[in-house]
Amino acid sequence: MKKYPINIKPFGERAVLIEWPNKVSESILANILDFMDVFKELKIEGWEMSVAYNSLTMVYNQDHIDFEETKSMILDCYGKIDSSEIQRTQHLWTIPVCYDLEFGIDIEDAAKTLKLSVEELIEQHTSHEYVVFGIGFLPGFMYLGGLPSSLEIPRRAEPRLKVTKGSVGLAGKQTGIYPQDSPGGWNIIGNCPVQLFNPKEKTPCFVKVGDKIRFESISKAEYDLHKIEGEVGIYKPEKVVLNA
């Protein structure tokens, strides 16, 4: 496995920011996740870690930190990646999306901007696998990489004050799902009936950073059925283990 150079910076009195090369790469993401696994083996209580595309924020929630000591500890862990026997399960999740105009309120305009038919836009959006590079902004909001260049589109000139929970959008080089009602400026092309974040569950978000997502186009009737299944707790999203 390739190991990348990293840059470690103080991030306030209780946190550090670790930066990898500034590009979107599955290999870099794997490097970050491998480091996290090695660090967790230290079993030091109080550390919380948040992944972005090419960086990791580490926050110590019990006291302020000594930056030089923390930097030394991080470098020591990073040096152990090659020798550590890391086994991490990666899943491919199939997420249903209804692209009807009722939900895809921007899909016609987006298709026109991209010089595609609505059918072509849907076909392209559902024919790719997207890597979960981060979860944040809103609880359960997945930052998905791997959008084909033919679907890259700027954010809306005027963001909406309310984007409906489950809305699936396009913005720049990304696609994603709003896990709750929220302001937002993405181009909305459909809606997902699956609840992506449930604080009542032991694992509130069933998808993890490093997993992959595939979208499946469903009818309005299937959307209504999955919505009911989710509300009564019997809907189980389809998943495949990629590295079994």
N, C-alpha and C positions, 0 to 999 in steps of 0.2 A: 504494500500500500504506500502511495506517495505521501510524504509528510511535508507540510508547507511551513514557511517561515511565519512567525507570529509576532505581533507587537502588543505589549501589555501596558495599559495606561491606568493611572488612578481615576476613579469615577466617583468623587466625593469621599467622605470619611469611612464609608462602610462598603464600598464597592470597587471593582476593577472592571475594565473593559478589555477584552482580548480580541484583537483584529487579525483576521486572515487576509490573504490577497483579495483585492476589491473586485470580485467578479462572482457571478452566479454559477455554481458548479456543484454537481452531486458529489464529486470527489472531496471538495472542501467541506461540504456538509458532513460527509462520513468522517472526516478528520475531526471536526468539532464534536460529533457524537461519540467518537472513540475516546477523545480526551475526557468528556463528561463521565463516561463509564469508568475510566481509570480513576478519576478524581473521587467518584462516589465510593470506590473501594476503600478510601481512607476512612470513611464513616465518621466524618467530622460534622457534628450537628450545627445547624444555624445557617448553612449556605443555601441560597436559592440561585438557580441559573436560568437564564432566558436566552434562547437562540434567535438570531436573525440570519439573514442570508449568508453573511461572511463574518459574523462576530458573535461573541458570547459575553453577556453581562453577568457577572457574579456578585451577588449581594450577600453580605454577612449581617444577619438580622439580630445579632446578640450584642455586638459592641463595635467600636471603631477598629480599623485594621492597621497593622504596620505594613505599608505598601511593599517595602523591600523584602520583608519576610514572606509576604503573600506571593510576590513575584517569583521568588526562589522556589516556593512550594509548587507553583503552577508549572514552572519550567521543568522541575523534577518529574512531575506527573506526565508532562508532555513528552519527556524523553523516554518514558516507559511504554509508550503506545506500541512500538514495534515488538516488544517482548511480551506484551500482555495478550492473553488468549481471550479476545473479545468476541462474544457471541450475542448478536442483537437480532431480534426477530423483526422483520419488515413485512408489512401487509399492503396489499392492493385492495382498496375499498371501492366498491361500485355504488355511486351515489345517484339516486333518481332525480331527474329534473323535468319539470313540465315547462315547455317553451311556448305554450299558447300565448296569444297576444294579451290575454287577461293578466298574465304574469310578466311576460317579456315586453315591458312597456317601452323599452328602447330598441328592441330587436330589429324593427324595420329600419329605423334611422341608422343603427349600427351597420346593418347589412348594406345599406346604400352607401355609407361612408367607405366601407371596406370593398365596395364593388363586387358584392356577393349577393346571391339570392338568400332569403331567409333559410331555405332548406340547406343550402351550401354552408351557411354559418353554423347551423345546428350539427350538420354532418362533421364539420371540422372540429367543433368544440367537443364532440363526443368520441372522436377517433383517436384522441391522444391520452397518454397517462401523465399526470401532473405530480410533481414532487412537493411534499409539504416541507417548505423551507423554514417556516416559523408559524407560531400560533400567538396572536396578540391583537392589539388595537382594541378589540372587544373580546371577552372570554369566549374561546372557541372559534375565533376568526382565523382561518387558515390562509397563509400566504403561499400560493401555489405557483411554482415555476414550471416551465415547459410549454407555455402557450406558443402555438405556431405563429411565425411572423405575419402570416396572412390575417391573423385576428388581432394584431396589435392596434390599439385605438386610443386616442387621448381621453382623459377624463372629461366628463361633461363640463361645459363652460360655467354652468350654474348648478352647484350641488343642491341636492334636495334636503329639506329639513327632516324628512322622514323617509327612510327606505325600509320596506316591510321585511320582517323576519323571514329568512329562507331565501331571500332574493339572491340570484346568481348574477354576477356582473363581470364586466371586462374593463380594464384600465391599464394603459401602457402595455407592459409585457406580462401582465398578471391576470389571472381569473380568480374568483373567490366567492364565498357564500357568506351573507350576513347572518350571524347566528341569533340576532335579536333586532328589534326595531332600532334604527339608528340614523342620524344624518349621514349622508354619503354622496359622493360624486361619481361613482362608477356607472357604466352603461348597463342597465338591467336587461338581461336577455331571458330570464326564466325564474322559476322558484322551486326550491327543494322542500319536500314535505317532512324530511327527516330532522329531528331535533339533534343538533350537533353539540350542544352544551347543556348539561343538566346538573346543576349544583347539588341535587339530592343524591346523585350516584356517587359511589366510592371513587370511580374514575370519571369526573365530570365530562371530559372530552374523550371519546373512544378512539379518535385518531391521534397518532403521535407524530412529532417531527421526524422526518425520514421516511414515513409511509408514502404511499402513492394513491392518487385518486383518479378514478375513471368515471365520467358522467354518462348516464344512460337516459335517453329521451323516453318519457312516458306520456300517456294520454291524460286528459283531465280526469277521467274516471279512475285511472290507476293512482293519480295524485290524491284524489279524495279518499281512496281506500287506504293508501299508505299513511295518510294523515290520521285517520281513525285508528289504524293499527298502532301508530306511535303514541297516540293519546291514551290508549288502554295498556300500553307497555308490551305489546307482542311483536312489534316490528323489529327485525334483526337485519341490519345492513349486510349485504353480501361482502365477504372478504376472502382473499386468497393469501396464503403465506408464500412470500417470494423467495425466501432463502431457507426453505426446509431442508 
